[in-house]
Amino acid sequence: MKETGDAALFKLHEITCRSALNRSKIPGMDYCLNPYTGCSHACIYCYASCMTRFNDIKEKWGSFVQVKTNFAERLASQLKRPKQGTVMLSGMLLLMGIV
């Protein structure tokens, strides 16, 4: 895992993913696309802070972002075998600006 970013703001981790198009348990959605995990906001009402339990992340939620560097390639590969369903983009993340 490659780490970059200003330590005073948040840590930016570059990771690879096994899958880009993942099954979703969110009502009305069959699949989700999450090109990265994490955020730099740490909102007190955030429902996604539990994600650190599933990803072996040591940092506190709101202090890191994991960018999936091979996301586009994995998605292209998966779309060669298309599946029917509704797809949601970014179910567990907020789009943010990185300076």
The first five atom37 places (N, CA, C, CB, O) and aatype in JSON, in Angstrom:
{
  "aatype": [12, 11, 6, 16, 7, 3, 0, 0, 10, 13, 11, 10, 8, 6, 9, 16, 4, 1, 15, 0, 10, 2, 1, 15, 11, 9, 14, 7, 12, 3, 18, 4, 10, 2, 14, 18, 16, 7, 4, 15, 8, 0, 4, 9, 18, 4, 18, 0, 15, 4, 12, 16, 1, 13, 2, 3, 9, 11, 6, 11, 17, 7, 15, 13, 19, 5, 19, 11, 16, 2, 13, 0, 6, 1, 10, 0, 15, 5, 10, 11, 1, 14, 11, 5, 7, 16, 19, 12, 10, 15, 7, 12, 10, 10, 10, 12, 7, 9, 19],
  "atom_mask": [
    [1, 1, 1, 1, 1],
    [1, 1, 1, 1, 1],
    [1, 1, 1, 1, 1],
    [1, 1, 1, 1, 1],
    [1, 1, 1, 0, 1],
    [1, 1, 1, 1, 1],
    [1, 1, 1, 1, 1],
    [1, 1, 1, 1, 1],
    [1, 1, 1, 1, 1],
    [1, 1, 1, 1, 1],
    [1, 1, 1, 1, 1],
    [1, 1, 1, 1, 1],
    [1, 1, 1, 1, 1],
    [1, 1, 1, 1, 1],
    [1, 1, 1, 1, 1],
    [1, 1, 1, 1, 1],
    [1, 1, 1, 1, 1],
    [1, 1, 1, 1, 1],
    [1, 1, 1, 1, 1],
    [1, 1, 1, 1, 1],
    [1, 1, 1, 1, 1],
    [1, 1, 1, 1, 1],
    [1, 1, 1, 1, 1],
    [1, 1, 1, 1, 1],
    [1, 1, 1, 1, 1],
    [1, 1, 1, 1, 1],
    [1, 1, 1, 1, 1],
    [1, 1, 1, 0, 1],
    [1, 1, 1, 1, 1],
    [1, 1, 1, 1, 1],
    [1, 1, 1, 1, 1],
    [1, 1, 1, 1, 1],
    [1, 1, 1, 1, 1],
    [1, 1, 1, 1, 1],
    [1, 1, 1, 1, 1],
    [1, 1, 1, 1, 1],
    [1, 1, 1, 1, 1],
    [1, 1, 1, 0, 1],
    [1, 1, 1, 1, 1],
    [1, 1, 1, 1, 1],
    [1, 1, 1, 1, 1],
    [1, 1, 1, 1, 1],
    [1, 1, 1, 1, 1],
    [1, 1, 1, 1, 1],
    [1, 1, 1, 1, 1],
    [1, 1, 1, 1, 1],
    [1, 1, 1, 1, 1],
    [1, 1, 1, 1, 1],
    [1, 1, 1, 1, 1],
    [1, 1, 1, 1, 1],
    [1, 1, 1, 1, 1],
    [1, 1, 1, 1, 1],
    [1, 1, 1, 1, 1],
    [1, 1, 1, 1, 1],
    [1, 1, 1, 1, 1],
    [1, 1, 1, 1, 1],
    [1, 1, 1, 1, 1],
    [1, 1, 1, 1, 1],
    [1, 1, 1, 1, 1],
    [1, 1, 1, 1, 1],
    [1, 1, 1, 1, 1],
    [1, 1, 1, 0, 1],
    [1, 1, 1, 1, 1],
    [1, 1, 1, 1, 1],
    [1, 1, 1, 1, 1],
    [1, 1, 1, 1, 1],
    [1, 1, 1, 1, 1],
    [1, 1, 1, 1, 1],
    [1, 1, 1, 1, 1],
    [1, 1, 1, 1, 1],
    [1, 1, 1, 1, 1],
    [1, 1, 1, 1, 1],
    [1, 1, 1, 1, 1],
    [1, 1, 1, 1, 1],
    [1, 1, 1, 1, 1],
    [1, 1, 1, 1, 1],
    [1, 1, 1, 1, 1],
    [1, 1, 1, 1, 1],
    [1, 1, 1, 1, 1],
    [1, 1, 1, 1, 1],
    [1, 1, 1, 1, 1],
    [1, 1, 1, 1, 1],
    [1, 1, 1, 1, 1],
    [1, 1, 1, 1, 1],
    [1, 1, 1, 0, 1],
    [1, 1, 1, 1, 1],
    [1, 1, 1, 1, 1],
    [1, 1, 1, 1, 1],
    [1, 1, 1, 1, 1],
    [1, 1, 1, 1, 1],
    [1, 1, 1, 0, 1],
    [1, 1, 1, 1, 1],
    [1, 1, 1, 1, 1],
    [1, 1, 1, 1, 1],
    [1, 1, 1, 1, 1],
    [1, 1, 1, 1, 1],
    [1, 1, 1, 0, 1],
    [1, 1, 1, 1, 1],
    [1, 1, 1, 1, 1]
  ],
  "atom_positions": [
    [[0.85, -1.17, 0.0], [0.0, 0.0, 0.0], [0.89, 1.23, 0.0], [-0.96, 0.0, 1.22], [1.75, 1.39, 0.88]],
    [[0.7, 2.1, -0.98], [1.48, 3.33, -1.08], [0.76, 4.43, -0.32], [1.71, 3.73, -2.57], [-0.46, 4.59, -0.47]],
    [[1.48, 5.19, 0.49], [0.89, 6.27, 1.27], [1.44, 7.6, 0.81], [1.14, 6.07, 2.76], [2.65, 7.75, 0.63]],
    [[0.55, 8.56, 0.62], [0.94, 9.93, 0.3], [0.02, 10.87, 1.05], [0.89, 10.2, -1.24], [-0.89, 10.41, 1.75]],
    [[0.24, 12.15, 0.93], [-0.66, 13.13, 1.56], [0.0, 13.82, 2.72], [0.0, 0.0, 0.0], [0.99, 13.34, 3.28]],
    [[-0.55, 14.95, 3.06], [-0.06, 15.77, 4.17], [-0.58, 15.18, 5.47], [-0.51, 17.26, 4.01], [-1.79, 15.07, 5.66]],
    [[0.3, 14.8, 6.36], [-0.09, 14.16, 7.63], [-1.01, 15.04, 8.46], [1.14, 13.82, 8.45], [-1.79, 14.52, 9.25]],
    [[-0.94, 16.36, 8.29], [-1.79, 17.26, 9.05], [-3.23, 17.21, 8.55], [-1.24, 18.68, 8.97], [-4.15, 17.55, 9.3]],
    [[-3.46, 16.8, 7.31], [-4.8, 16.76, 6.74], [-5.39, 15.36, 6.81], [-4.78, 17.24, 5.29], [-6.33, 15.11, 7.57]],
    [[-4.85, 14.45, 6.03], [-5.27, 13.06, 6.03], [-4.26, 12.24, 5.27], [-6.68, 12.91, 5.42], [-3.42, 12.77, 4.55]],
    [[-4.35, 10.92, 5.43], [-3.46, 10.01, 4.7], [-4.16, 9.52, 3.45], [-3.03, 8.82, 5.6], [-5.35, 9.19, 3.48]],
    [[-3.42, 9.47, 2.37], [-3.93, 8.98, 1.1], [-3.21, 7.66, 0.81], [-3.71, 10.02, -0.06], [-1.99, 7.64, 0.63]],
    [[-3.96, 6.57, 0.77], [-3.41, 5.24, 0.51], [-3.81, 4.81, -0.9], [-3.92, 4.21, 1.57], [-4.97, 4.95, -1.29]],
    [[-2.86, 4.3, -1.66], [-3.16, 3.72, -2.97], [-3.23, 2.21, -2.78], [-2.08, 4.13, -4.04], [-2.26, 1.58, -2.35]],
    [[-4.39, 1.63, -3.12], [-4.59, 0.2, -2.98], [-5.11, -0.38, -4.3], [-5.58, -0.1, -1.82], [-5.49, 0.37, -5.2]],
    [[-5.13, -1.7, -4.4], [-5.75, -2.36, -5.54], [-7.0, -3.08, -5.06], [-4.77, -3.34, -6.24], [-7.1, -3.45, -3.89]],
    [[-7.94, -3.26, -5.96], [-9.18, -3.95, -5.6], [-9.33, -5.22, -6.43], [-10.4, -3.03, -5.8], [-8.81, -5.32, -7.54]],
    [[-10.05, -6.18, -5.88], [-10.33, -7.42, -6.6], [-11.55, -7.27, -7.49], [-10.54, -8.58, -5.62], [-11.68, -7.95, -8.51]],
    [[-12.45, -6.35, -7.1], [-13.69, -6.16, -7.84], [-14.08, -4.69, -7.79], [-14.83, -7.05, -7.25], [-13.88, -4.03, -6.77]],
    [[-14.63, -4.16, -8.88], [-15.11, -2.79, -8.92], [-16.63, -2.73, -8.77], [-14.68, -2.1, -10.22], [-17.17, -1.84, -8.12]],
    [[-17.3, -3.68, -9.39], [-18.76, -3.77, -9.35], [-19.13, -4.79, -8.29], [-19.35, -4.15, -10.75], [-18.91, -5.99, -8.48]],
    [[-19.69, -4.33, -7.18], [-19.97, -5.2, -6.04], [-21.46, -5.25, -5.73], [-19.2, -4.72, -4.8], [-22.18, -4.27, -5.92]],
    [[-21.92, -6.4, -5.24], [-23.32, -6.57, -4.83], [-23.62, -5.6, -3.69], [-23.61, -8.04, -4.4], [-22.76, -5.33, -2.85]],
    [[-24.83, -5.08, -3.68], [-25.25, -4.13, -2.66], [-26.44, -4.68, -1.9], [-25.59, -2.76, -3.28], [-27.3, -5.36, -2.46]],
    [[-26.49, -4.36, -0.6], [-27.65, -4.73, 0.21], [-28.55, -3.52, 0.45], [-27.19, -5.32, 1.56], [-29.51, -3.6, 1.22]],
    [[-28.26, -2.42, -0.21], [-29.07, -1.21, -0.08], [-30.36, -1.42, -0.87], [-28.3, 0.07, -0.59], [-30.31, -1.78, -2.04]],
    [[-31.52, -1.2, -0.24], [-32.8, -1.41, -0.94], [-32.87, -0.62, -2.25], [-33.97, -1.0, -0.02], [-32.55, 0.57, -2.3]],
    [[-33.3, -1.31, -3.31], [-33.44, -0.69, -4.62], [-32.18, -0.7, -5.46], [0.0, 0.0, 0.0], [-32.21, -0.33, -6.63]],
    [[-31.07, -1.11, -4.88], [-29.8, -1.17, -5.6], [-29.3, -2.61, -5.64], [-28.74, -0.25, -4.93], [-29.36, -3.33, -4.64]],
    [[-28.81, -3.01, -6.8], [-28.27, -4.36, -6.94], [-26.75, -4.37, -6.81], [-28.69, -4.96, -8.28], [-26.17, -5.31, -6.28]],
    [[-26.12, -3.3, -7.31], [-24.66, -3.21, -7.32], [-24.22, -1.81, -6.92], [-24.1, -3.57, -8.73], [-24.99, -0.85, -7.0]],
    [[-22.98, -1.71, -6.48], [-22.42, -0.39, -6.17], [-21.0, -0.3, -6.72], [-22.43, -0.14, -4.63], [-20.3, -1.3, -6.87]],
    [[-20.61, 0.92, -7.02], [-19.26, 1.25, -7.49], [-18.67, 2.23, -6.5], [-19.27, 1.84, -8.95], [-19.18, 3.33, -6.35]],
    [[-17.6, 1.85, -5.83], [-16.92, 2.73, -4.88], [-15.45, 2.82, -5.27], [-17.08, 2.2, -3.41], [-14.65, 1.96, -4.88]],
    [[-15.07, 3.85, -6.03], [-13.68, 3.96, -6.49], [-12.69, 4.26, -5.38], [-13.58, 5.03, -7.52], [-11.48, 4.1, -5.57]],
    [[-13.16, 4.68, -4.23], [-12.3, 4.86, -3.08], [-13.09, 4.69, -1.81], [-11.62, 6.23, -3.11], [-14.32, 4.73, -1.83]],
    [[-12.4, 4.51, -0.7], [-13.0, 4.36, 0.62], [-12.4, 5.43, 1.52], [-12.76, 2.93, 1.21], [-11.22, 5.76, 1.41]],
    [[-13.21, 5.97, 2.4], [-12.72, 6.95, 3.36], [-13.15, 8.36, 3.03], [0.0, 0.0, 0.0], [-13.87, 8.6, 2.06]],
    [[-12.69, 9.28, 3.87], [-12.99, 10.7, 3.68], [-12.03, 11.52, 4.51], [-14.47, 11.01, 4.06], [-11.21, 10.99, 5.27]],
    [[-12.13, 12.81, 4.37], [-11.29, 13.7, 5.17], [-12.14, 14.61, 6.05], [-10.39, 14.55, 4.26], [-11.64, 15.61, 6.58]],
    [[-13.42, 14.28, 6.22], [-14.34, 15.16, 6.93], [-14.63, 14.75, 8.38], [-15.62, 15.23, 6.19], [-14.72, 15.61, 9.25]],
    [[-14.77, 13.46, 8.63], [-15.08, 12.93, 9.97], [-16.36, 13.53, 10.56], [-13.92, 13.19, 10.91], [-16.38, 13.92, 11.72]],
    [[-17.41, 13.58, 9.76], [-18.69, 14.12, 10.24], [-19.22, 13.24, 11.39], [-19.73, 14.18, 9.08], [-19.13, 12.02, 11.32]],
    [[-19.75, 13.84, 12.41], [-20.21, 13.09, 13.58], [-21.42, 12.22, 13.29], [-20.53, 14.05, 14.71], [-21.68, 11.26, 14.02]],
    [[-22.18, 12.53, 12.23], [-23.37, 11.77, 11.88], [-23.1, 10.71, 10.8], [-24.46, 12.71, 11.42], [-24.05, 10.1, 10.31]],
    [[-21.87, 10.49, 10.44], [-21.52, 9.61, 9.33], [-21.9, 8.16, 9.61], [-20.02, 9.7, 9.03], [-21.58, 7.61, 10.67]],
    [[-22.59, 7.55, 8.65], [-22.97, 6.14, 8.77], [-21.87, 5.2, 8.27], [-24.25, 5.88, 8.0], [-21.97, 3.99, 8.47]],
    [[-20.84, 5.72, 7.63], [-19.82, 4.88, 7.0], [-18.6, 4.66, 7.88], [-19.39, 5.5, 5.7], [-17.67, 3.96, 7.47]],
    [[-18.56, 5.23, 9.06], [-17.37, 5.13, 9.91], [-17.07, 3.68, 10.32], [-17.55, 5.98, 11.16], [-15.94, 3.38, 10.72]],
    [[-18.05, 2.81, 10.22], [-17.83, 1.4, 10.57], [-16.93, 0.68, 9.55], [-19.17, 0.67, 10.66], [-16.5, -0.44, 9.81]],
    [[-16.65, 1.29, 8.43], [-15.86, 0.66, 7.37], [-14.45, 0.29, 7.83], [-15.78, 1.56, 6.17], [-13.84, -0.6, 7.24]],
    [[-13.93, 0.94, 8.84], [-12.57, 0.63, 9.3], [-12.49, -0.8, 9.84], [-12.14, 1.62, 10.39], [-11.42, -1.41, 9.8]],
    [[-13.6, -1.34, 10.33], [-13.6, -2.71, 10.85], [-13.38, -3.74, 9.76], [-14.92, -3.0, 11.55], [-12.82, -4.81, 10.01]],
    [[-13.81, -3.43, 8.54], [-13.78, -4.4, 7.45], [-12.53, -4.31, 6.59], [-14.99, -4.23, 6.6], [-12.28, -5.19, 5.77]],
    [[-11.75, -3.26, 6.75], [-10.63, -3.02, 5.84], [-9.27, -2.99, 6.51], [-10.84, -1.73, 5.14], [-8.3, -2.55, 5.89]],
    [[-9.16, -3.45, 7.73], [-7.88, -3.49, 8.44], [-7.2, -2.11, 8.42], [-6.96, -4.54, 7.81], [-6.02, -2.0, 8.11]],
    [[-7.97, -1.1, 8.75], [-7.48, 0.28, 8.73], [-7.16, 0.71, 10.16], [-8.53, 1.24, 8.07], [-7.99, 0.55, 11.06]],
    [[-5.99, 1.24, 10.34], [-5.57, 1.67, 11.68], [-5.98, 3.11, 11.99], [-4.05, 1.53, 11.81], [-6.21, 3.47, 13.15]],
    [[-6.08, 3.94, 10.94], [-6.4, 5.35, 11.14], [-7.86, 5.54, 11.56], [-6.12, 6.14, 9.87], [-8.71, 4.69, 11.3]],
    [[-8.12, 6.65, 12.19], [-9.47, 7.03, 12.6], [-10.25, 7.47, 11.36], [-9.44, 8.17, 13.67], [-9.7, 8.13, 10.47]],
    [[-11.54, 7.1, 11.31], [-12.38, 7.5, 10.18], [-12.35, 9.02, 10.04], [-13.84, 6.99, 10.37], [-12.48, 9.75, 11.02]],
    [[-12.18, 9.48, 8.82], [-12.1, 10.91, 8.56], [-10.67, 11.4, 8.42], [0.0, 0.0, 0.0], [-10.43, 12.58, 8.16]],
    [[-9.71, 10.49, 8.61], [-8.3, 10.89, 8.52], [-7.56, 10.18, 7.39], [-7.6, 10.61, 9.84], [-6.34, 10.26, 7.3]],
    [[-8.32, 9.47, 6.51], [-7.67, 8.74, 5.43], [-8.6, 8.59, 4.23], [-7.21, 7.35, 5.92], [-9.83, 8.71, 4.34]],
    [[-7.99, 8.33, 3.1], [-8.7, 7.97, 1.88], [-7.91, 6.85, 1.21], [-8.88, 9.21, 0.9], [-6.69, 6.95, 1.07]],
    [[-8.59, 5.78, 0.81], [-7.97, 4.68, 0.08], [-8.45, 4.76, -1.37], [-8.32, 3.29, 0.71], [-9.63, 4.56, -1.65]],
    [[-7.53, 5.06, -2.28], [-7.85, 5.16, -3.71], [-7.56, 3.81, -4.37], [-7.04, 6.3, -4.39], [-6.46, 3.28, -4.23]],
    [[-8.53, 3.27, -5.06], [-8.37, 1.98, -5.75], [-7.77, 2.24, -7.12], [-9.74, 1.22, -5.87], [-8.49, 2.61, -8.06]],
    [[-6.48, 2.06, -7.25], [-5.74, 2.46, -8.44], [-6.06, 1.63, -9.68], [-4.28, 2.4, -8.17], [-5.87, 2.1, -10.8]],
    [[-6.54, 0.42, -9.5], [-6.87, -0.44, -10.65], [-8.38, -0.53, -10.87], [-6.3, -1.84, -10.44], [-8.85, -1.45, -11.54]],
    [[-9.12, 0.41, -10.34], [-10.59, 0.39, -10.39], [-11.12, 0.34, -11.83], [-11.15, 1.62, -9.68], [-11.97, -0.49, -12.14]],
    [[-10.63, 1.21, -12.7], [-11.12, 1.27, -14.08], [-10.87, -0.04, -14.83], [-10.45, 2.44, -14.83], [-11.74, -0.5, -15.57]],
    [[-9.7, -0.62, -14.64], [-9.38, -1.87, -15.32], [-10.28, -3.01, -14.83], [-7.9, -2.23, -15.1], [-10.75, -3.82, -15.62]],
    [[-10.5, -3.07, -13.52], [-11.37, -4.12, -12.96], [-12.8, -3.96, -13.46], [-11.36, -4.08, -11.41], [-13.45, -4.95, -13.81]],
    [[-13.29, -2.73, -13.51], [-14.65, -2.48, -13.99], [-14.78, -2.89, -15.45], [-15.02, -1.0, -13.81], [-15.75, -3.55, -15.83]],
    [[-13.81, -2.51, -16.28], [-13.84, -2.88, -17.7], [-13.88, -4.4, -17.86], [-12.62, -2.3, -18.44], [-14.61, -4.92, -18.7]],
    [[-13.11, -5.1, -17.07], [-13.08, -6.57, -17.12], [-14.43, -7.16, -16.71], [-11.98, -7.11, -16.21], [-14.92, -8.08, -17.36]],
    [[-15.03, -6.62, -15.65], [-16.31, -7.13, -15.18], [-17.44, -6.85, -16.16], [-16.64, -6.54, -13.83], [-18.38, -7.64, -16.26]],
    [[-17.36, -5.74, -16.88], [-18.43, -5.38, -17.8], [-18.4, -6.21, -19.09], [-18.34, -3.91, -18.15], [-19.32, -6.12, -19.9]],
    [[-17.37, -7.01, -19.27], [-17.34, -7.93, -20.4], [-18.36, -9.04, -20.21], [-15.93, -8.53, -20.57], [-18.8, -9.67, -21.17]],
    [[-18.75, -9.28, -18.94], [-19.78, -10.25, -18.59], [-20.91, -9.49, -17.89], [-19.2, -11.41, -17.67], [-21.07, -9.6, -16.67]],
    [[-21.7, -8.73, -18.66], [-22.69, -7.84, -18.02], [-23.76, -8.59, -17.23], [-23.35, -6.98, -19.08], [-24.18, -9.7, -17.59]],
    [[-24.2, -7.95, -16.15], [-25.27, -8.47, -15.32], [-26.36, -7.41, -15.27], [-24.75, -8.84, -13.87], [-26.07, -6.21, -15.32]],
    [[-27.59, -7.84, -15.17], [-28.68, -6.88, -15.07], [-28.82, -6.4, -13.64], [-29.99, -7.5, -15.57], [-28.55, -7.14, -12.7]],
    [[-29.25, -5.15, -13.49], [-29.5, -4.62, -12.16], [-29.26, -3.12, -12.12], [0.0, 0.0, 0.0], [-28.78, -2.52, -13.08]],
    [[-29.62, -2.54, -11.0], [-29.44, -1.11, -10.77], [-28.1, -0.89, -10.08], [-30.61, -0.54, -9.93], [-27.77, -1.57, -9.11]],
    [[-27.33, 0.07, -10.59], [-26.0, 0.34, -10.07], [-25.97, 1.73, -9.43], [-24.93, 0.23, -11.18], [-26.44, 2.7, -10.01]],
    [[-25.41, 1.79, -8.23], [-25.24, 3.06, -7.53], [-23.76, 3.41, -7.51], [-25.83, 2.99, -6.1], [-22.92, 2.56, -7.23]],
    [[-23.45, 4.66, -7.79], [-22.07, 5.13, -7.71], [-21.84, 5.73, -6.34], [-21.77, 6.16, -8.82], [-22.58, 6.6, -5.91]],
    [[-20.8, 5.26, -5.65], [-20.34, 5.85, -4.4], [-21.34, 5.74, -3.26], [-20.01, 7.28, -4.61], [-21.74, 6.75, -2.69]],
    [[-21.73, 4.54, -2.93], [-22.67, 4.32, -1.85], [-22.12, 4.6, -0.47], [0.0, 0.0, 0.0], [-22.88, 4.94, 0.43]],
    [[-20.81, 4.46, -0.27], [-20.2, 4.64, 1.06], [-19.19, 5.78, 1.09], [-19.53, 3.35, 1.51], [-18.24, 5.74, 1.88]],
    [[-19.36, 6.78, 0.25], [-18.39, 7.85, 0.27], [-19.01, 9.16, -0.17], [-17.22, 7.51, -0.6], [-20.07, 9.18, -0.8]],
    [[-18.36, 10.22, 0.16], [-18.74, 11.56, -0.28], [-17.66, 12.06, -1.22], [-18.94, 12.54, 0.92], [-16.47, 11.87, -0.95]],
    [[-18.06, 12.68, -2.3], [-17.06, 13.24, -3.2], [-16.44, 14.45, -2.51], [-17.68, 13.64, -4.59], [-17.14, 15.26, -1.89]],
    [[-15.15, 14.57, -2.63], [-14.45, 15.65, -1.93], [-13.34, 16.19, -2.8], [-13.9, 15.18, -0.58], [-12.9, 15.52, -3.75]],
    [[-12.89, 17.35, -2.5], [-11.78, 17.94, -3.21], [-10.48, 17.63, -2.5], [0.0, 0.0, 0.0], [-10.38, 17.79, -1.28]],
    [[-9.5, 17.2, -3.26], [-8.17, 16.95, -2.71], [-7.23, 17.95, -3.34], [-7.69, 15.48, -2.96], [-7.08, 17.96, -4.57]],
    [[-6.62, 18.79, -2.56], [-5.73, 19.81, -3.07], [-4.32, 19.28, -3.14], [-5.78, 21.06, -2.2], [-3.41, 20.0, -3.55]]
  ]
}
